[in-house]
Amino acid sequence: MDAATRSMVRQRAGNHCEYCGILQEQMSAAAFHVDHIIPKQHGGSDDPSNLALACYHCNLHKGPNLTGIDPDTGALVPLFHPRQERWDAHFALRETVIVGLTPMGRTTVRVLQMNAVDRVQLRATLRTHQSQQ
């Protein structure tokens, strides 16, 4: 993938992780990744419609997964697709916890471990810092 494509993905995402919403500048120690929403091993391409900006945490936990098990219903559900879905249709940020509003949202929160202790603590720290400014 060329530098121009990587730059376009970052700009399109506003330097936010397209899964959990954290800003790159809030995670300066670890560069965000350009994620293949549908991984190459599953036939995904480098086309911009298949690329999303992801923090290291979301990218690591998403891996090559395309689906997961909805914790409420036990059904096999596709993961959130940032190019095809709207974040606020599937997720809500309540205080420092990301809540899945739909089967897709719940499943993505679970598979990407969006509410791991370190993630919730990070959002709390950032929230406190923002309120002090």
Salt bridges, closest charged atoms under 4 A:
GLU18 OE1 - ARG83 NH2 2.54
ASP35 OD2 - LYS62 NZ 3.55
ASP46 OD1 - HIS36 NE2 2.53
ASP46 OD2 - LYS40 NZ 3.33
ASP70 OD2 - ARG106 NH2 2.68
ASP72 OD2 - ARG106 NE 3.16
GLU85 OE1 - HIS90 NE2 2.85
ASP88 OD1 - ARG86 NH2 2.63
GLU95 OE1 - ARG127 NH1 2.49
